[in-house]
Amino acid sequence: MVRKIPLLLFVLCSCMAMAVQSQDMPDMWTRNSSNHTHPGLKWFSEAKFGLFIHWGLYAQLAGKWNDSSYYGSGEWIMQRAKAPAAAYAQVASSFNPVKFDAEAWVKTAKASGFKYIVITAKHHEGFSMYDSKVTEFDIMDATPYKKDPMKALSVACRQQGIPFGFYYSQFLDWHEPNGGGNNWDFDPQQKDYLAYYRSKSIPQLKELLTNYGPLGLVWFDMPGGLTKAQTQQLTDTLRRLQPGCLFSSRIGHELGDYRDFGDSEVPPVPIPGAWESIYTHNDSWGYIRHDLNFKSPASLIRLLSNVASKGGNLLLNVGPDGDGAWPAASIQYLQAVGKWLLVYGESIYGTTWGLIPAQPWGVTTSKPGKLFLHVWQAPDSRRLRVPGLTAKIRSVKIAGNNTPLTWQQLPEETIIRLPVTLPDTRNTVLIVEYKGIQPDLSQLRTQTISSDYPSAEIPAVWAIFNGRATPKLFTYSHYFGDWKHENCATGLRQPEDALVFPLEVQNAGDYRVILDYACEPDSAGQQGVVTVGGQQLPFLSLATGKYNSHAPMQFIQHAVGIIHLDQTGKHNLTVKPVAGNNKELCRLRKIILQPVK
């Protein structure tokens, strides 16, 4: 779908992986955050939950070309199969989505809790899903359908009060000789990208911004072929048509109004400004008949609350089939999310990031005078400990049924007494109302360790970095389109290159220490040591596999031993090499501490 060209992606990840010290750690993710002040960002930032729809000729193919089945991103099937442009264009002759119902689509979206809708007007295949006068390779001229579904959908969204936007692939176009990407039909040395922009891309963008009423946004994808000055000129030209329309960051050259992270990426820390995380409901953005790996309602609810806890929006994709019908599982599961939002929507819509960082029990979101605790996992003791909640509390209650809860405020934390059962095991939200000022501790890196939970997982990027240790982002996929984004601690070569993890131990006892890391074969066998509470756990790093831009990153969960903590309170856990050399100890993703019971 919206995946980057491998080279561009590699360059992007390399840039994002620049070394920073721990006190500046959030800058690794904020350096590309939008600082624009477009008035449309108010509704966008409050919406929190958007629907992405990938729909095109690839939906008719449903993941199959010439008797070969494809997995991953179905909208890339033309490129993956190296299908000739002329042969691929013939798919349009059988594309007749008679089950498309714009009003039903929007009603389903509203019932699922979505606050805006974005749909593909033209994806990389080059086919226009609207009535374009620029080309005959569109749904009106090339298919038996002979209707403009984008017109109907824009009207339905406007009638039901949903901001509407178009996805548009401005550079990649595998149908056009001068478009980016198709090098199997057309000689790349002969391409004139500016001619493509002049003849198709820019005229079509003008059509979309002229003929479909007020748009909430245009979701650009795959910038290329233009300098920053040319992109600025394009942006200025389009803004004159609809000054109120937002432009996504993938217009290129940091000229967008808000930032989109990589496919299936959530930043590990709160990010200022307006931004989106983009996910698809199953494994493909475009419809694939044999892709039935749908995310459950529980996983979607937690994903949405996690993104909101970092201050962003979740743009979640559905891929309708060639007839214009949504997968049954998408309708069922998304409406289950909508029912959860009917009860707990106050904790998502219009919120900012949580003032308390992620805890073993879940995450937080905020509004003025309110802190929302998203409880994914209740503690065994039913005593929910919230470190740093020191504002004067007025009330604590369960959202939805307003059941009041008792609490105890201590100098450095608040303890809330939970009932034996909670209304929703997927995510029950507690509303804490307070007066005065609650400190913003969202950047606090101290991790709570308690025997109340099966384990505590501490991201490596939460560490205090010493010496040449530095965080770095690694992006890879196990199969086409399955993008993974792992933030690891790297540069552990000398004893002074140490990672220090501040811990708040709530229960004395034994804890198993597990290191989750990747290790190149050439670096395996390096001596490391974990130190905490005066105890040392020596270990040798284990090989997990070679990583490069074409190979997935492999991780191991290496149990290095058990520590005994007989004192509650603050401790520091340190990971470092024992002896210095030029080989890296490992690329640490996280530390897992499991109470021994």
Rosetta blueprint (number, residue, H / E / L):
1 M L
2 V L
3 R L
4 K L
5 I L
6 P H
7 L H
8 L H
9 L H
10 F H
11 V H
12 L H
13 C H
14 S H
15 C H
16 M H
17 A L
18 M L
19 A L
20 V L
21 Q L
22 S H
23 Q H
24 D H
25 M L
26 P L
27 D H
28 M H
29 W H
30 T H
31 R L
32 N L
33 S L
34 S L
35 N L
36 H L
37 T L
38 H L
39 P L
40 G L
41 L H
42 K H
43 W H
44 F H
45 S H
46 E H
47 A H
48 K L
49 F E
50 G E
51 L E
52 F E
53 I E
54 H L
55 W L
56 G L
57 L H
58 Y H
59 A H
60 Q H
61 L H
62 A L
63 G L
64 K E
65 W E
66 N L
67 D L
68 S E
69 S E
70 Y L
71 Y L
72 G L
73 S L
74 G H
75 E H
76 W H
77 I H
78 M H
79 Q H
80 R H
81 A L
82 K L
83 A L
84 P L
85 A H
86 A H
87 A H
88 Y H
89 A H
90 Q H
91 V H
92 A H
93 S H
94 S H
95 F L
96 N L
97 P L
98 V L
99 K L
100 F L
101 D L
102 A H
103 E H
104 A H
105 W H
106 V H
107 K H
108 T H
109 A H
110 K H
111 A H
112 S L
113 G L
114 F L
115 K L
116 Y E
117 I E
118 V E
119 I E
120 T E
121 A E
122 K E
123 H L
124 H L
125 E L
126 G L
127 F L
128 S E
129 M L
130 Y L
131 D L
132 S L
133 K L
134 V L
135 T L
136 E L
137 F L
138 D E
139 I L
140 M L
141 D L
142 A L
143 T L
144 P L
145 Y L
146 K L
147 K L
148 D L
149 P H
150 M H
151 K H
152 A H
153 L H
154 S H
155 V H
156 A H
157 C H
158 R H
159 Q H
160 Q L
161 G L
162 I L
163 P L
164 F E
165 G E
166 F E
167 Y E
168 Y E
169 S E
170 Q L
171 F L
172 L E
173 D L
174 W L
175 H L
176 E L
177 P L
178 N L
179 G L
180 G E
181 G L
182 N L
183 N L
184 W L
185 D L
186 F L
187 D L
188 P H
189 Q H
190 Q H
191 K L
192 D L
193 Y H
194 L H
195 A H
196 Y H
197 Y H
198 R H
199 S H
200 K H
201 S H
202 I H
203 P H
204 Q H
205 L H
206 K H
207 E H
208 L H
209 L H
210 T H
211 N H
212 Y L
213 G L
214 P L
215 L L
216 G L
217 L E
218 V E
219 W E
220 F E
221 D E
222 M L
223 P L
224 G L
225 G L
226 L L
227 T L
228 K H
229 A H
230 Q H
231 T H
232 Q H
233 Q H
234 L H
235 T H
236 D H
237 T H
238 L H
239 R H
240 R H
241 L H
242 Q L
243 P L
244 G L
245 C L
246 L E
247 F E
248 S E
249 S H
250 R H
251 I H
252 G L
253 H L
254 E L
255 L L
256 G L
257 D L
258 Y E
259 R E
260 D E
261 F E
262 G E
263 D E
264 S L
265 E L
266 V L
267 P L
268 P L
269 V L
270 P L
271 I L
272 P L
273 G L
274 A L
275 W E
276 E E
277 S E
278 I E
279 Y E
280 T E
281 H L
282 N L
283 D L
284 S L
285 W L
286 G L
287 Y L
288 I L
289 R L
290 H L
291 D L
292 L L
293 N L
294 F L
295 K L
296 S L
297 P H
298 A H
299 S H
300 L H
301 I H
302 R H
303 L H
304 L H
305 S H
306 N H
307 V H
308 A H
309 S H
310 K L
311 G L
312 G L
313 N E
314 L E
315 L E
316 L E
317 N E
318 V E
319 G L
320 P L
321 D L
322 G L
323 D L
324 G L
325 A L
326 W L
327 P L
328 A H
329 A H
330 S H
331 I H
332 Q H
333 Y H
334 L H
335 Q H
336 A H
337 V H
338 G H
339 K H
340 W H
341 L H
342 L H
343 V H
344 Y H
345 G H
346 E H
347 S H
348 I L
349 Y L
350 G L
351 T L
352 T E
353 W E
354 G L
355 L L
356 I L
357 P L
358 A L
359 Q E
360 P L
361 W L
362 G E
363 V E
364 T E
365 T E
366 S E
367 K E
368 P L
369 G L
370 K E
371 L E
372 F E
373 L E
374 H E
375 V E
376 W L
377 Q L
378 A L
379 P L
380 D L
381 S L
382 R L
383 R E
384 L E
385 R E
386 V E
387 P E
388 G L
389 L L
390 T L
391 A L
392 K E
393 I E
394 R E
395 S E
396 V E
397 K E
398 I E
399 A L
400 G L
401 N L
402 N L
403 T E
404 P E
405 L L
406 T L
407 W E
408 Q E
409 Q E
410 L L
411 P L
412 E L
413 E E
414 T E
415 I E
416 I E
417 R E
418 L L
419 P L
420 V L
421 T L
422 L L
423 P L
424 D L
425 T L
426 R L
427 N L
428 T E
429 V E
430 L E
431 I E
432 V E
433 E E
434 Y E
435 K E
436 G L
437 I L
438 Q L
439 P L
440 D L
441 L L
442 S L
443 Q L
444 L L
445 R L
446 T L
447 Q E
448 T E
449 I E
450 S L
451 S L
452 D L
453 Y L
454 P L
455 S L
456 A E
457 E E
458 I E
459 P E
460 A H
461 V H
462 W H
463 A L
464 I E
465 F E
466 N L
467 G L
468 R L
469 A L
470 T E
471 P E
472 K E
473 L E
474 F E
475 T E
476 Y E
477 S E
478 H L
479 Y L
480 F L
481 G L
482 D L
483 W E
484 K E
485 H E
486 E E
487 N E
488 C E
489 A E
490 T E
491 G L
492 L L
493 R L
494 Q L
495 P L
496 E L
497 D L
498 A L
499 L E
500 V E
501 F E
502 P E
503 L E
504 E E
505 V E
506 Q L
507 N L
508 A L
509 G E
510 D E
511 Y E
512 R E
513 V E
514 I E
515 L E
516 D E
517 Y E
518 A E
519 C L
520 E L
521 P H
522 D H
523 S H
524 A L
525 G L
526 Q L
527 Q E
528 G E
529 V E
530 V E
531 T E
532 V E
533 G L
534 G L
535 Q E
536 Q E
537 L E
538 P E
539 F E
540 L E
541 S L
542 L L
543 A L
544 T L
545 G L
546 K L
547 Y L
548 N E
549 S L
550 H L
551 A E
552 P L
553 M L
554 Q L
555 F L
556 I E
557 Q E
558 H E
559 A E
560 V E
561 G E
562 I E
563 I E
564 H E
565 L E
566 D L
567 Q L
568 T L
569 G E
570 K E
571 H E
572 N E
573 L E
574 T E
575 V E
576 K E
577 P E
578 V L
579 A L
580 G L
581 N L
582 N L
583 K L
584 E L
585 L L
586 C L
587 R E
588 L E
589 R E
590 K E
591 I E
592 I E
593 L E
594 Q E
595 P E
596 V L
597 K L
